[in-house]
Amino acid sequence: MLAGVLTVLKIIGITLLIILAVLLILILLVLFVPIFYRIDAHVPETDLDEGFDVEKVSAAVKFSWLLFVIRGGISFPSQKEFTVRVFGLKVLPKKEKPAKEDKTDSNKADNPDVENKETAEKAQDEVLKKPEEDTTAQADSNGADKRGSETEEGIEGNCKEEKDFIDVLWDIIETVSNILKIPLNVFEKIAYTISRVCDKIDMIKSTLENEIFQRAFALVKRKLIRLIKMILPDKCRIDAMFGLGDPALTAEVYGAYAAVSAFLPKKLRIQISPDFDRKMVYTDTHMKGHITLFTALYIAVTCYFNKDVKKTIRRFKKIINS
């Protein structure tokens, strides 16, 4: 008996360990296996003086994870829906179920005698209701005439009544006093709003000058730069050509690009050529990169649980609610 119980417990323990091991492996895969993405865009050489056709632009965003076990993406203009496939089977978007036909309409279509019978019954009901509607309409018209005469008598009685001179004078004085109070109330509200804004500005200024905020800002800035570097593409190739129709303006824009290009990362291979004669645009872009969820989650958790960041968030909430 005891041996049987121990055997069952052993089996349960082994099963639980296997389940925990599988869950741990899945969590580690989700966190540490990167998600690869690819962005392609192509704009054919287009003369802008003749118009720009959006349908000629082609773009595609694709992603894959775990050796293409999960993959998907969206493309324009061929496939405008975001799709996700698992082991090659489409998961998103889900197939729409065909609408069910109305059984009543199908029965009517199959049995024309039933439809003719219902039409005859409706016509008979309308004939029976018509005398009742005529009687009701006549009664309503008589009641309306009676109410109209009573209303006219009430209006004549009210027109005969006139206000006293003191009541009219009091209404005028009250109206004038209300008009004089309006500018005072508006001025008080404006002064109160300005004082609140000034107080909030002082609180924000003191918060920004505090050492706690400076440490929190430095931490968030450092982590955010790391996150952006991780998200940016590992490889980027851009071939472009542009023309603004004005040679001088085109030269100025191209000169600004040439000055900035010296500071761009080496992995960004960008080649832009100017066209000084036409107003045109052309581009062919290809980007590849990856995103690791563990890095993003680690950055978010580090910033959220930092004491300086928490104090700064509470401080700004207090300023907003004050």
C-alpha positions in Angstrom: 0.0 0.0 0.0 2.7 2.4 1.0 4.8 1.5 -2.0 1.8 2.3 -4.3 1.3 5.7 -2.7 5.0 6.5 -3.0 4.9 5.4 -6.7 1.9 7.7 -7.4 3.6 10.7 -5.6 6.8 10.0 -7.6 4.9 10.1 -10.9 3.1 13.3 -9.9 6.4 14.9 -8.9 8.1 13.9 -12.1 5.2 15.3 -14.1 5.3 18.6 -12.2 9.0 18.9 -12.8 8.6 18.2 -16.5 5.8 20.9 -16.7 7.9 23.4 -14.8 11.0 22.7 -17.0 8.9 23.2 -20.2 7.5 26.4 -18.8 11.0 27.6 -17.8 12.3 26.8 -21.3 9.4 28.7 -23.0 10.0 31.7 -20.7 13.7 31.7 -21.5 13.0 31.4 -25.2 10.6 34.3 -25.2 13.0 36.5 -23.2 16.3 35.7 -24.8 15.6 34.6 -28.4 15.5 37.8 -30.4 12.7 38.8 -32.8 14.1 39.6 -36.2 12.4 42.1 -38.4 12.9 43.4 -42.0 11.6 46.6 -43.6 11.6 47.1 -47.3 10.3 50.2 -49.1 10.5 51.2 -52.7 9.3 54.5 -54.3 9.8 54.5 -58.1 11.4 57.4 -59.8 8.5 59.9 -60.0 8.2 63.4 -61.5 6.3 65.4 -58.9 5.2 67.9 -61.4 3.0 65.2 -63.0 1.6 64.1 -59.6 2.4 61.4 -57.1 0.6 58.1 -57.2 0.5 56.3 -53.8 -0.4 53.0 -55.4 3.0 52.8 -57.0 4.7 52.8 -53.6 5.5 49.4 -52.3 6.4 48.6 -48.6 6.6 45.5 -46.5 7.3 44.9 -42.8 8.1 41.3 -41.8 9.1 39.6 -38.6 10.2 36.1 -37.5 10.9 34.4 -34.2 12.5 31.1 -33.3 13.7 30.0 -36.7 10.5 31.1 -38.5 8.3 29.1 -36.2 6.3 32.3 -35.7 6.4 34.8 -38.5 4.2 37.4 -40.1 4.0 40.9 -41.3 2.1 43.4 -43.5 2.7 44.8 -47.0 1.4 47.6 -49.1 -0.5 47.6 -51.4 -0.7 43.9 -52.0 -1.6 42.7 -48.5 -2.9 45.4 -46.2 -3.8 43.1 -43.3 -1.4 42.1 -40.5 -0.9 38.4 -40.6 0.7 35.9 -38.1 1.6 32.3 -39.0 2.6 29.5 -36.6 4.3 26.6 -38.2 3.0 27.9 -41.5 -0.6 28.0 -40.4 -2.4 31.4 -40.4 -3.5 32.5 -37.0 -4.3 36.1 -37.7 -6.5 37.4 -39.2 -9.1 34.9 -38.4 -11.3 33.6 -41.2 -14.8 35.1 -41.2 -17.6 32.5 -40.9 -20.2 32.7 -43.7 -23.4 34.4 -42.7 -26.3 32.1 -41.9 -29.3 32.4 -44.2 -32.6 33.4 -42.8 -34.7 30.4 -42.5 -38.0 32.4 -42.7 -37.0 34.0 -46.0 -35.9 30.6 -47.4 -39.3 29.1 -46.4 -41.1 31.9 -48.0 -39.1 31.5 -51.2 -39.8 27.8 -51.2 -43.6 28.1 -50.4 -45.1 31.0 -52.4 -48.6 30.0 -51.1 -47.5 30.9 -47.6 -46.4 34.4 -48.7 -49.6 35.0 -50.6 -51.6 34.0 -47.5 -49.7 36.4 -45.2 -50.2 39.3 -47.7 -54.0 38.6 -47.8 -54.1 38.6 -44.0 -52.3 41.9 -43.8 -54.6 43.6 -46.3 -57.7 42.3 -44.3 -56.2 43.8 -41.0 -55.7 47.2 -42.7 -59.3 47.2 -43.9 -60.6 46.5 -40.3 -58.3 49.1 -38.7 -59.3 51.9 -41.1 -62.8 52.7 -39.5 -61.2 52.7 -36.1 -58.5 55.1 -37.2 -61.1 57.5 -38.8 -63.1 57.5 -35.5 -59.9 58.2 -33.5 -58.8 61.0 -35.8 -62.2 62.7 -35.5 -62.1 62.5 -31.7 -58.6 63.9 -31.7 -59.7 66.8 -34.0 -62.6 67.7 -31.7 -60.3 67.6 -28.6 -57.7 69.8 -30.4 -60.4 72.4 -31.2 -61.6 72.4 -27.6 -58.0 72.8 -26.3 -57.3 75.5 -28.8 -60.3 77.6 -27.6 -59.2 77.1 -24.0 -55.7 78.2 -24.9 -57.0 81.4 -26.6 -59.0 82.3 -23.5 -56.0 81.8 -21.3 -53.8 84.0 -23.5 -56.4 86.7 -23.5 -56.6 86.6 -19.7 -52.8 86.8 -19.4 -52.6 89.7 -21.8 -54.9 91.7 -19.6 -52.6 91.3 -16.6 -49.8 94.0 -16.3 -46.9 94.2 -14.0 -46.7 97.0 -11.4 -44.2 99.8 -11.8 -42.3 98.7 -8.7 -41.8 95.1 -10.0 -40.5 96.4 -13.3 -38.1 98.8 -11.6 -36.8 96.1 -9.3 -36.1 93.8 -12.3 -34.1 96.5 -14.0 -32.0 97.1 -10.9 -31.3 93.4 -10.5 -30.3 93.1 -14.1 -27.9 96.0 -13.9 -26.3 94.6 -10.7 -25.8 91.2 -12.4 -24.1 92.9 -15.3 -21.8 94.8 -13.1 -20.8 91.6 -11.2 -19.7 89.7 -14.3 -16.4 91.6 -14.8 -15.5 91.2 -11.1 -16.1 87.5 -11.2 -14.1 87.1 -14.4 -11.2 89.1 -12.9 -11.2 87.0 -9.8 -11.1 83.7 -11.8 -8.3 85.0 -14.0 -6.2 86.1 -10.9 -6.8 82.7 -9.2 -5.8 80.8 -12.3 -2.6 82.9 -12.8 -1.7 82.3 -9.1 -2.2 78.5 -9.5 -0.1 78.4 -12.7 2.7 80.4 -11.0 2.7 78.1 -8.0 2.9 75.0 -10.3 5.8 76.6 -12.2 7.7 77.2 -9.0 7.1 73.6 -7.9 8.2 72.2 -11.3 11.3 74.5 -11.2 12.3 73.3 -7.7 11.7 69.6 -8.8 13.9 70.0 -11.9 16.7 71.5 -9.8 16.5 68.7 -7.2 19.3 66.1 -7.1 16.8 63.3 -7.0 15.3 64.4 -10.4 18.8 64.8 -11.9 19.8 61.2 -10.9 16.4 59.8 -12.2 16.8 61.7 -15.5 20.3 60.5 -16.0 19.3 56.9 -15.4 16.3 57.0 -17.7 18.3 58.8 -20.4 21.0 56.1 -20.3 18.6 53.2 -20.4 16.5 54.9 -23.2 19.6 55.3 -25.3 20.4 51.7 -24.8 16.9 50.7 -25.8 16.9 52.8 -29.0 20.3 51.3 -30.0 18.9 47.8 -29.6 15.8 48.6 -31.7 17.6 50.4 -34.5 18.4 48.2 -37.5 21.6 46.3 -37.6 21.9 46.8 -41.3 20.4 49.6 -43.3 20.8 50.5 -47.0 19.1 53.5 -48.5 19.5 54.6 -52.1 17.7 57.8 -52.8 17.5 60.6 -55.3 15.6 63.8 -54.9 15.1 67.1 -56.7 13.2 70.2 -55.4 12.8 72.0 -58.7 15.1 74.8 -57.5 18.9 74.1 -58.0 19.9 76.5 -55.2 17.4 74.9 -52.7 18.4 71.4 -53.8 22.1 72.2 -53.2 21.3 73.6 -49.7 19.4 70.5 -48.7 22.1 68.2 -50.1 24.8 70.2 -48.3 23.0 69.8 -45.0 22.8 66.0 -45.6 26.5 65.9 -46.4 27.3 67.7 -43.1 25.2 65.3 -41.0 26.2 62.1 -42.8 29.7 62.3 -41.2 28.1 61.6 -37.8 25.9 58.7 -38.9 26.8 55.1 -37.8 28.8 53.1 -40.2 26.2 50.4 -40.4 23.8 52.9 -42.0 24.8 52.9 -45.7 23.0 55.8 -47.1 23.6 57.1 -50.6 21.6 60.2 -51.7 22.0 61.8 -55.1 20.6 65.2 -56.0 18.8 66.1 -59.2 19.2 69.8 -60.0 17.0 69.9 -63.1 13.7 68.2 -62.0 11.3 68.1 -59.1 11.4 64.4 -58.4 11.8 61.6 -55.8 13.2 58.1 -55.7 14.1 55.8 -52.9 14.9 52.1 -52.3 15.2 51.1 -48.6 16.1 47.9 -46.9 16.5 47.4 -43.2 17.2 44.5 -40.9 17.3 44.3 -37.1 16.3 42.5 -34.0 14.6 43.1 -30.7 15.3 41.2 -27.5 12.4 41.2 -25.1 14.7 40.6 -22.1 16.6 43.8 -22.7 13.4 45.8 -23.0 11.9 44.2 -19.9 15.1 44.7 -17.9 15.3 48.4 -18.9 11.6 49.0 -17.9 11.9 47.1 -14.6 15.2 49.0 -13.7 13.6 52.4 -14.4 10.3 51.6 -12.7 11.7 50.2 -9.4 14.4 52.9 -9.0 13.8 55.0 -5.9 14.7 58.3 -7.5 12.3 57.6 -10.4 9.5 56.7 -8.1 10.0 59.8 -6.0 10.0 62.0 -9.2 6.8 60.3 -10.5 5.0 60.9 -7.2 6.3 64.5 -7.2 4.9 65.3 -10.6 1.6 63.6 -9.8 1.3 65.8 -6.7 2.0 68.9 -8.9 -0.7 67.9 -11.4 -3.3 67.1 -8.8 -2.6 70.3 -6.8 
